Amino acid sequence: MTFLTKAALYRRMDDFRRECGVSGALEPLSLAEQLGIKVSVYSFDSARLSGALLRGERHCEIILSAARSAEGRRFTLAHELVHWYLHAGTSFWCSDAKPSALEWQANAGAAELLMPYREVLSAVKNIRSLYVSDRVAAARALAGGFGVSAAAAGSRLSELEGEISQYLSGVPLSEVRVASRAVQQAGNIDL
């Protein structure tokens, strides 16, 4: 298992998009179908379980929780696709528990697939005054455009504060440096 910096993870997500012929934000259900991965929705016994990636020798399936919103299932599907791409040969059961380094990679990768940072920066520039005055309203404004929940958009804004600050201060989009992530709590691994 390779631990990735945020910048390296974003490059891997760019590679994933390119390998699959996707430009910009990704539609996870279409990609799963393209990759031959079956997607099912199931009512899990645990409300904390959001999804699973099940791999066999000849079959791969992603199961999503019926208890999640459509936006939540969409994010979980992207999360499981990141596991499929980065963590070959492994099955995963994903819950709301404190994330490990692998789960951080899947969450951050899903956010990058659904809300590519360059597109988020451009969108924030268009709502700059709202972003500066009311982050919750800015997250709600971004959520609809990217097909994610307001909570996911809010997390993405927090995750990209360094990049947003660079861009809003005049750094050209092509020159924005992806800020390094702080030490990951699970195992004190610098991601």
HELIX and SHEET records of a PDB file:
HELIX    1   1 LYS A    6  GLU A   19  1                                  14    
HELIX    2   2 PRO A   28  GLN A   34  1                                   7    
HELIX    3   3 ALA A   70  LEU A   86  1                                  17    
HELIX    4   4 ALA A  101  LEU A  114  1                                  14    
HELIX    5   5 TYR A  117  ASN A  126  1                                  10    
HELIX    6   6 ARG A  128  SER A  133  1                                   6    
HELIX    7   7 ARG A  135  PHE A  146  1                                  12    
HELIX    8   8 ALA A  150  GLU A  159  1                                  10    
HELIX    9   9 GLU A  161  LEU A  168  1                                   8    
HELIX   10  10 LEU A  173  GLU A  175  5                                   3    
HELIX   11  11 ALA A  186  ASN A  188  5                                   3    
SHEET    1   A 4 LYS A  38  TYR A  42  0                                        
SHEET    2   A 4 CYS A  60  SER A  65  1                                        
SHEET    3   A 4 LEU A  49  ARG A  55 -1                                        
SHEET    4   A 4 PHE A  92  SER A  95 -1                                        
SHEET    1   B 2 VAL A 183  GLN A 184  0                                        
SHEET    2   B 2 ILE A 189  ASP A 190 -1                                        
END                                                                             
